[in-house]
């Protein structure tokens, strides 16, 4: 039996403004098997992005258990967390977050600079990732020379270049036209089906959610 990719138990997350507690997530219990493609839906302010940030180790829960790739994330030191994130997490953002002064190749290579891979090994990883997303011929292009859809594909290549256990996508089609959005969703489906990647995607778009195998809803901090 494969270990679940995500195991969340009795998870709470609150923020504090002075002495005022602002609850964001309440009693979240969720298990996601390896190889799943889950869409997380819900209105703005329901806690979707907060949950993604917790899964990525960018934020810490107030209480409860959160295991990702078999690791209790909240118990890791900052140094171990950075290593764990580099090995296990690929993050795709709505607005790509590419560095404009770097080429597509250099943007994709960035996460590998935190690893012990040689320059030759990094080159192999980057070229493979860009080939998977269909941009092998755009390696030397800068973000300004690419369309929005191509920029997002570079961002996806960056997310998968280290062969992570889990891909977290926060509104990956939210800034794209209809055709580019379809292309990105098709690519995510391929990553899930052909490469066995576990994907958790936050989206407002029912058409995007339909590409996932499972849809979960968050409302006012609670999973419904």
C-alpha positions as a printed Julia matrix, in Angstrom:
224×3 Matrix{Float64}:
   0.0    0.0     0.0
   1.3    3.43   -0.95
   1.45   5.92    1.89
  -1.1    8.77    1.43
   0.39  11.9    -0.11
  -1.44  14.07    2.45
  -2.88  13.24    5.88
  -4.57  16.08    7.78
  -6.2   15.56   11.16
  -8.06  18.07   13.38
  -6.25  20.97   11.74
  -6.95  24.53   12.83
  -5.39  27.75   11.59
  -5.96  31.2    13.06
  -4.3   34.56   12.58
  -4.11  37.18   15.29
  -4.61  40.91   14.97
  -3.52  42.32   18.33
  -5.57  40.22   20.78
  -8.27  39.38   18.21
  -8.24  35.8    16.92
  -9.29  35.39   13.28
 -10.03  31.71   12.53
  -9.28  30.7     8.92
  -9.44  26.88    8.95
 -11.52  24.83   11.39
 -11.17  21.14   12.16
  -9.91  20.06    8.74
  -9.69  16.28    8.28
  -8.47  15.14    4.88
  -6.58  12.23    3.36
  -5.33  12.41   -0.22
  -3.88   9.26   -1.77
  -0.72   9.33   -3.86
  -1.56   9.91   -7.53
  -4.76  11.86   -6.83
  -5.83  15.0    -8.71
  -7.93  17.1    -6.32
  -9.64  20.41   -7.04
 -10.24  22.59   -4.0
 -13.11  25.02   -4.52
 -14.81  27.65   -2.4
 -15.56  31.38   -2.23
 -12.87  33.99   -1.64
 -11.77  34.01    1.98
 -12.75  30.38    2.57
  -9.16  29.36    3.4
  -8.14  27.6     0.15
  -4.83  29.39   -0.36
  -4.08  29.15    3.37
  -4.47  25.38    3.15
  -2.1   25.24    0.15
   0.46  27.32    2.04
   0.22  24.93    5.0
   0.72  21.94    2.7
   3.8   23.62    1.23
   5.25  24.39    4.65
   5.09  28.11    3.86
   2.81  28.59    6.88
   2.33  26.6    10.1
  -0.94  25.27   11.58
  -2.21  26.64   14.89
  -3.0   23.09   16.01
  -3.6   19.63   14.61
  -1.59  17.22   12.49
  -0.46  17.79    8.9
   1.61  15.09    7.21
   2.83  15.53    3.65
   4.9   12.82    1.95
   5.05  11.05    5.31
   6.54  14.03    7.17
   4.88  15.97   10.0
   5.61  19.34    8.42
   5.15  21.52   11.51
   7.95  19.68   13.35
  10.65  20.53   10.82
  13.22  23.24   11.5
  13.48  26.09    8.98
  16.59  24.52    7.46
  15.06  21.03    7.21
  11.83  22.55    5.9
  13.67  24.24    3.02
  15.32  20.93    2.08
  12.04  19.03    2.42
  10.18  21.59    0.29
  12.86  21.48   -2.44
  12.53  17.69   -2.58
   8.78  17.22   -2.26
   6.82  20.34   -3.31
   6.22  21.93   -6.71
   4.21  25.18   -6.49
   2.36  26.77   -9.43
   1.12  30.34   -8.94
  -1.63  32.27  -10.71
   0.75  35.0   -11.88
   3.65  32.69  -12.85
   6.25  34.38  -10.56
   8.98  34.1   -13.19
  12.05  36.3   -12.85
  12.04  38.65  -15.88
  15.87  38.88  -16.05
  16.24  35.1   -16.42
  15.58  32.95  -19.49
  13.02  30.13  -19.42
  15.91  27.7   -18.87
  17.32  29.74  -15.96
  13.89  30.16  -14.33
  13.31  26.39  -14.43
  16.8   25.68  -13.13
  16.34  27.87  -10.02
  14.95  25.18   -7.64
  17.81  22.84   -8.6
  20.4   25.35   -7.35
  19.34  24.28   -3.83
  20.26  20.65   -4.58
  23.57  18.78   -4.88
  23.04  18.04   -8.58
  25.96  18.74  -10.91
  25.62  21.3   -13.71
  25.26  18.44  -16.22
  22.52  16.78  -14.13
  20.7   20.11  -13.73
  20.82  20.57  -17.51
  19.24  17.13  -18.05
  16.46  17.88  -15.55
  15.7   21.31  -17.02
  15.63  20.08  -20.61
  13.36  17.16  -19.63
  10.94  19.46  -17.75
  10.75  21.96  -20.62
  10.21  19.13  -23.12
   7.33  17.74  -21.03
   5.56  21.13  -21.12
   6.26  21.53  -24.86
   8.75  24.39  -24.65
  12.04  22.74  -25.6
  12.38  25.36  -28.37
  11.86  28.33  -26.01
  14.66  27.68  -23.5
  16.57  30.88  -24.29
  13.5   33.12  -24.38
  12.83  35.63  -21.6
   9.35  35.87  -20.01
   8.6   39.09  -21.97
   9.09  37.09  -25.2
   6.47  34.49  -24.21
   2.67  34.46  -24.16
   0.81  34.12  -20.85
   0.15  30.45  -21.53
   3.81  29.83  -22.32
   4.87  31.65  -19.14
   2.59  29.39  -17.12
   4.08  26.33  -18.82
   7.56  27.54  -17.85
   6.23  27.9   -14.29
   4.91  24.32  -14.44
   8.3   23.11  -15.73
   9.91  24.85  -12.75
   7.43  23.13  -10.43
   8.18  19.64  -11.77
  11.92  19.96  -12.45
  12.92  18.43   -9.09
  10.43  15.54   -9.55
   8.39  16.54   -6.46
   5.96  14.28   -4.59
   3.19  16.88   -4.66
   2.22  19.65   -7.08
   0.25  22.54   -5.54
  -1.47  24.83   -8.03
  -3.09  28.09   -6.83
  -5.57  29.29   -9.51
  -3.21  28.16  -12.32
  -5.63  29.27  -15.07
  -6.93  32.41  -13.37
  -4.92  34.85  -15.51
  -5.23  33.03  -18.87
  -7.51  33.2   -21.9
  -9.82  30.24  -22.55
  -7.53  28.36  -24.97
  -4.4   28.83  -22.84
  -6.36  27.69  -19.78
  -7.46  24.54  -21.63
  -3.84  23.83  -22.6
  -2.65  24.2   -18.99
  -5.43  21.94  -17.65
  -4.6   19.32  -20.29
  -0.95  19.5   -19.2
  -1.88  19.05  -15.53
  -4.03  16.03  -16.45
  -1.05  14.56  -18.35
   1.26  15.1   -15.38
  -1.26  13.26  -13.21
  -2.1   10.39  -15.55
   1.17   9.77  -17.41
   3.68  10.75  -14.72
   1.66   9.81  -11.62
   1.96  13.24  -10.02
  -0.28  14.04   -7.05
  -1.92  17.42   -7.74
  -3.96  19.7    -5.48
  -5.41  22.63   -7.4
  -7.23  25.63   -5.94
  -9.69  27.05   -8.46
 -12.83  29.18   -8.76
 -13.51  27.81  -12.22
 -15.93  24.83  -12.45
 -14.48  23.94  -15.88
 -11.02  23.68  -14.36
 -12.35  21.67  -11.41
 -13.97  19.21  -13.83
 -10.48  18.15  -14.99
  -9.72  16.87  -11.48
 -10.66  13.38  -10.32
 -11.99  14.65   -6.98
 -13.56  17.97   -5.99
 -13.58  19.2    -2.38
 -15.24  22.39   -1.16
 -14.09  24.77    1.55
 -16.63  27.15    3.04
 -15.87  29.53    5.92
 -12.83  27.48    6.85
 -14.58  24.11    6.91
 -14.41  21.23    4.42
 -17.88  20.34    3.16
